[in-house]
Amino acid sequence: MNNNVIAISRFQGTIEWDKVKEDGVSMAFSRLGEGETYIDPTFSENFRKSRVAGIPSGAWHIFRAKSSTPEAQARTIVNTLKEAGFTNKDAFAFEVNNKVGSNKTATKNEMANNLYHLIQHIIDSDLPICPITYTSKPILIPGRTALHGNCMMISFGK
């Protein structure tokens, strides 16, 4: 099985999806946005066109611990994924970085608690979703499990 996965956003410009498919990419994660208010302007197009090219789709979102509430981020994520036609065949990931933006001033407890509540809001929505979270440092979700390394599955799924 081919494991060439790409993550794309507005920074890559216009994507030639047929060429990406020819190059053997097996999955494409399109950046949904960041926090509550920022939606990547290329998200919907990239998410849709990767599917049209026959490349399995995923979406990724940058978690913000302090500048957006978990509830507000969840609303933005769920609504944007619904509009894009997200299904149980698609993947979803959070990027958690405690060294950028308002996350730099967040405590470990703020990071862990807000991420936990965000994940719960997403799981409790009517989307068929089980988030993957990747983080630059280990964090502990209170009463649950440690998140560590480059990529792990949070197994709260539906």
C-alpha positions as CSV (number, residue, x, y, z in Angstrom):
1,M,0.0,0.0,0.0
2,N,1.2,3.5,-0.9
3,N,1.5,5.8,2.2
4,N,2.2,9.1,0.4
5,V,0.0,11.6,2.4
6,I,0.1,15.3,1.7
7,A,-1.2,18.2,3.8
8,I,-2.2,21.3,1.8
9,S,-3.4,24.8,2.3
10,R,-3.6,28.1,0.6
11,F,0.2,28.3,0.8
12,Q,0.5,25.6,-2.0
13,G,-1.5,27.7,-4.4
14,T,-3.5,25.9,-7.1
15,I,-3.2,22.1,-7.0
16,E,-3.1,20.0,-10.1
17,W,-5.0,17.1,-8.7
18,D,-4.6,14.8,-11.6
19,K,-0.8,15.2,-11.4
20,V,-0.9,14.6,-7.6
21,K,-2.8,11.4,-8.3
22,E,-0.3,10.3,-11.0
23,D,2.5,11.0,-8.5
24,G,1.1,8.3,-6.2
25,V,-0.4,10.4,-3.4
26,S,-2.6,8.1,-1.4
27,M,-4.4,10.7,0.8
28,A,-4.7,14.5,0.9
29,F,-5.4,16.5,4.1
30,S,-6.8,19.9,3.3
31,R,-6.4,22.7,5.9
32,L,-9.8,23.6,7.2
33,G,-8.7,26.5,9.3
34,E,-7.5,27.8,12.6
35,G,-9.4,28.5,15.8
36,E,-12.9,29.8,15.6
37,T,-12.8,32.3,12.8
38,Y,-10.2,31.5,10.2
39,I,-11.2,29.2,7.3
40,D,-8.6,28.5,4.7
41,P,-9.9,30.0,1.5
42,T,-8.9,26.9,-0.5
43,F,-10.4,24.3,1.8
44,S,-13.6,23.6,0.1
45,E,-12.1,23.5,-3.4
46,N,-9.1,21.3,-2.3
47,F,-11.3,18.9,-0.3
48,R,-13.7,18.5,-3.2
49,K,-11.1,18.2,-6.0
50,S,-9.0,15.7,-4.2
51,R,-12.1,13.4,-4.1
52,V,-12.8,14.0,-7.8
53,A,-9.3,13.0,-8.6
54,G,-9.9,9.7,-6.7
55,I,-7.6,10.6,-3.7
56,P,-9.1,9.9,-0.3
57,S,-9.8,13.2,1.6
58,G,-9.0,14.5,5.0
59,A,-9.3,17.8,6.7
60,W,-7.0,19.3,9.4
61,H,-7.6,22.2,11.7
62,I,-5.2,24.1,13.9
63,F,-6.3,24.1,17.6
64,R,-6.2,27.3,19.6
65,A,-6.4,26.9,23.3
66,K,-7.0,30.5,24.3
67,S,-8.1,32.7,21.4
68,S,-11.2,30.6,20.7
69,T,-13.5,28.5,23.0
70,P,-13.8,24.8,22.4
71,E,-17.5,25.2,21.6
72,A,-16.9,28.0,19.0
73,Q,-14.1,26.0,17.3
74,A,-16.3,22.9,17.3
75,R,-19.2,24.9,15.7
76,T,-16.9,26.2,13.0
77,I,-15.4,22.8,12.3
78,V,-18.7,20.9,12.2
79,N,-20.4,23.5,10.0
80,T,-17.5,23.7,7.5
81,L,-17.2,19.9,7.3
82,K,-20.9,19.5,6.7
83,E,-20.8,22.1,3.9
84,A,-17.9,20.3,2.3
85,G,-19.8,17.0,2.4
86,F,-17.6,15.2,5.0
87,T,-18.5,11.5,5.3
88,N,-17.4,8.6,7.4
89,K,-14.8,7.7,4.7
90,D,-13.0,11.0,5.3
91,A,-10.4,11.7,8.0
92,F,-10.1,14.6,10.4
93,A,-7.0,15.8,12.3
94,F,-6.1,18.5,14.8
95,E,-2.8,20.2,14.8
96,V,-1.7,21.1,18.3
97,N,1.3,23.4,18.7
98,N,2.0,25.0,22.0
99,K,4.7,27.3,20.6
100,V,2.6,29.6,18.3
101,G,-0.1,32.2,18.6
102,S,-2.1,32.4,21.8
103,N,-1.1,28.8,22.6
104,K,2.3,30.1,23.7
105,T,0.7,31.6,26.8
106,A,-1.6,28.6,27.5
107,T,-0.8,26.4,30.5
108,K,-0.6,22.6,30.0
109,N,-3.9,22.3,31.8
110,E,-5.5,24.9,29.5
111,M,-4.2,23.1,26.5
112,A,-5.3,19.7,27.7
113,N,-8.7,20.7,29.0
114,N,-9.7,22.9,26.0
115,L,-8.5,20.2,23.6
116,Y,-10.5,17.5,25.5
117,H,-13.6,19.7,25.4
118,L,-13.2,20.5,21.7
119,I,-12.8,16.8,20.8
120,Q,-15.9,15.9,22.9
121,H,-17.9,18.6,21.1
122,I,-16.8,17.2,17.8
123,I,-17.6,13.6,18.7
124,D,-21.0,14.6,20.2
125,S,-21.9,16.3,16.9
126,D,-23.8,14.4,14.2
127,L,-20.7,14.1,12.0
128,P,-19.3,10.6,11.6
129,I,-15.9,11.6,13.0
130,C,-13.1,10.3,15.2
131,P,-10.3,12.9,15.3
132,I,-6.6,12.3,15.0
133,T,-4.4,14.6,17.0
134,Y,-0.8,15.4,16.4
135,T,1.2,17.5,18.7
136,S,4.7,18.9,19.2
137,K,4.8,17.9,22.9
138,P,3.0,15.3,25.0
139,I,-0.1,16.6,26.6
140,L,-2.4,14.8,29.0
141,I,-6.2,14.8,28.6
142,P,-7.5,14.7,32.2
143,G,-8.9,11.3,33.1
144,R,-8.3,10.0,29.7
145,T,-5.0,9.3,27.9
146,A,-1.7,10.9,27.0
147,L,-1.3,12.3,23.6
148,H,2.3,12.0,22.4
149,G,4.4,11.8,19.3
150,N,3.5,12.7,15.8
151,C,0.1,11.2,15.2
152,M,-2.3,9.3,17.4
153,M,-5.9,8.2,17.3
154,I,-8.2,9.5,20.1
155,S,-10.4,6.5,20.5
156,F,-13.6,8.2,21.7
157,G,-15.1,7.6,18.3
158,K,-18.7,6.7,17.3
